[in-house]
C-alpha cells in the first residue's frame, strides 16, 4: 500500500526538487541569492531527489512465465 502511494507521489516530489535546484541556480546566476544558500538547498533537494527517484524510475519486478 505504501509503495503504491510512493509510486504515485514520487515523480512529483522528484520533479519539484529538480525545479528548486534550477530555481536557486538561476537566482545565483542573476545575483539575487548567495552561493552558500544555493549550495545548502542544492544538497538538501539532491538528497530528496535521490530518495524518491527509485520509486518511479526503477520498474517493478514482474514474474514471467517461462
Backbone bond lengths (Angstrom), bond angles and torsions (degrees), N, CA, C in turn:
res aa  C-N    CA-C-N  psi(-1)  N-CA   C-N-CA  omega(-1)  CA-C   N-CA-C  phi
1 X - - - 1.446 - - 1.524 111.48 -
2 X 1.318 116.61 -47.97 1.461 120.40 178.69 1.521 111.09 -63.49
3 X 1.323 116.42 -36.95 1.464 120.05 179.64 1.525 111.05 -64.83
4 X 1.320 117.56 -37.19 1.463 120.69 178.12 1.524 111.38 -64.35
5 X 1.314 115.43 -41.71 1.464 119.93 178.37 1.517 110.25 -65.38
6 X 1.331 116.80 -44.13 1.464 119.94 179.17 1.522 111.61 -64.00
7 X 1.324 118.04 -37.09 1.462 121.04 178.34 1.524 111.78 -64.72
8 X 1.334 117.38 -29.81 1.462 120.48 178.80 1.526 112.43 -82.69
9 X 1.314 117.09 -35.91 1.460 121.87 -174.21 1.536 112.30 -89.40
10 X 1.310 117.70 -29.80 1.462 122.34 -173.11 1.526 114.34 -57.67
11 X 1.339 120.96 -41.11 1.472 118.68 179.04 1.523 112.75 -61.36
12 X 1.328 116.98 -36.16 1.457 120.18 179.83 1.529 111.58 -70.79
13 X 1.315 116.89 -41.11 1.463 120.47 178.64 1.526 110.13 -66.29
14 X 1.324 117.69 -42.30 1.457 121.23 179.07 1.523 111.04 -64.30
15 X 1.313 116.82 -43.84 1.462 120.38 178.86 1.522 111.74 -64.00
16 X 1.324 115.85 -41.43 1.459 120.08 178.04 1.522 111.22 -62.58
17 X 1.315 117.43 -41.47 1.463 119.85 -179.85 1.531 111.03 -65.73
18 X 1.332 117.84 -38.50 1.463 119.75 176.15 1.524 111.70 -65.96
19 X 1.320 116.84 -37.52 1.464 120.18 177.31 1.528 111.69 -65.46
20 X 1.318 117.26 -38.36 1.473 120.28 177.94 1.527 110.11 -64.88
21 X 1.325 117.25 -41.68 1.466 120.62 178.55 1.529 110.12 -61.59
22 X 1.323 116.55 -45.10 1.472 120.43 179.15 1.523 111.00 -65.48
23 X 1.326 116.93 -40.30 1.462 121.39 179.19 1.525 111.14 -59.24
24 X 1.337 116.79 -48.25 1.460 119.37 -179.52 1.525 111.67 -68.56
25 X 1.311 118.16 -31.81 1.469 120.71 176.03 1.526 110.34 -64.13
26 X 1.316 116.75 -42.52 1.469 120.50 178.12 1.526 110.44 -65.60
27 X 1.334 116.71 -40.06 1.459 120.15 179.20 1.532 111.85 -62.61
28 X 1.320 117.05 -38.63 1.469 120.74 177.97 1.524 109.39 -68.23
29 X 1.326 116.48 -42.94 1.465 120.97 179.98 1.521 111.48 -60.99
30 X 1.326 117.08 -38.03 1.458 121.25 179.97 1.524 112.55 -80.31
31 X 1.345 117.69 -11.41 1.456 121.24 178.28 1.508 114.34 89.07
32 X 1.321 118.33 13.25 1.467 121.98 -178.60 1.519 113.16 -92.83
33 X 1.323 117.93 -9.52 1.461 122.06 -175.86 1.526 109.18 -137.01
34 X 1.311 116.33 146.55 1.458 118.89 178.70 1.525 109.99 -78.60
35 X 1.313 114.92 155.13 1.455 119.89 -178.05 1.527 112.02 -67.72
36 X 1.321 117.86 -31.91 1.461 121.69 179.90 1.531 111.10 -65.28
37 X 1.320 116.25 -41.85 1.473 120.16 177.10 1.525 109.58 -63.93
38 X 1.315 117.09 -41.98 1.465 121.60 178.69 1.527 110.94 -59.87
39 X 1.321 116.90 -44.85 1.465 120.59 -179.27 1.527 110.48 -64.28
40 X 1.315 117.36 -41.40 1.472 120.51 179.94 1.525 111.00 -63.32
41 X 1.330 117.44 -49.47 1.463 120.32 -179.40 1.528 111.81 -66.82
42 X 1.311 116.91 -35.40 1.465 119.79 177.96 1.518 110.34 -64.72
43 X 1.314 117.93 -41.63 1.466 120.67 177.89 1.526 111.43 -62.66
44 X 1.310 116.88 -45.00 1.467 121.03 -178.86 1.521 110.75 -63.04
45 X 1.324 117.46 -49.64 1.454 119.88 -174.85 1.526 112.91 -78.46
46 X 1.305 118.33 -18.97 1.465 120.06 171.19 1.520 109.92 -69.50
47 X 1.301 116.83 -41.47 1.466 120.29 176.33 1.530 110.14 -63.40
48 X 1.328 117.14 -43.01 1.469 120.69 177.72 1.525 110.04 -59.42
49 X 1.318 117.45 -44.38 1.464 120.54 179.88 1.525 111.42 -61.89
50 X 1.333 116.67 -45.09 1.459 119.98 -179.43 1.531 112.50 -67.90
51 X 1.315 118.31 -27.38 1.460 120.89 177.75 1.530 110.57 -73.16
52 X 1.320 117.81 -41.95 1.457 120.55 -173.57 1.527 114.41 -93.44
53 X 1.298 119.52 -18.47 1.468 120.09 -176.39 1.527 115.00 -65.85
54 X 1.331 121.48 -34.09 1.469 118.27 179.58 1.523 113.84 -62.64
55 X 1.319 117.92 -25.51 1.459 120.28 -177.87 1.524 112.81 -68.30
56 X 1.326 117.39 -24.06 1.458 117.87 179.62 1.519 113.44 -120.40
57 X 1.329 118.38 -13.79 1.460 120.16 178.36 1.521 113.38 -89.41
58 X 1.326 116.89 -30.59 1.459 120.91 -178.71 1.527 108.02 -95.41
59 X 1.326 117.16 122.98 1.470 118.80 -178.83 1.526 111.68 -70.06
60 X 1.305 115.06 158.80 1.456 120.71 177.45 1.521 110.18 -68.32
61 X 1.305 115.87 151.95 1.463 120.53 172.57 1.525 107.97 -80.87
62 X 1.297 114.28 124.77 1.466 118.55 179.11 1.514 109.19 -117.49
63 X 1.310 114.84 136.94 1.437 119.41 179.71 1.532 108.95 -76.87
64 X 1.303 114.54 128.22 1.456 119.68 178.87 1.511 109.87 -107.36
65 X 1.282 116.76 138.30 1.458 121.07 175.95 1.532 108.97 -82.28
66 X 1.306 114.94 114.69 1.468 119.24 -178.01 1.501 110.06 -107.46
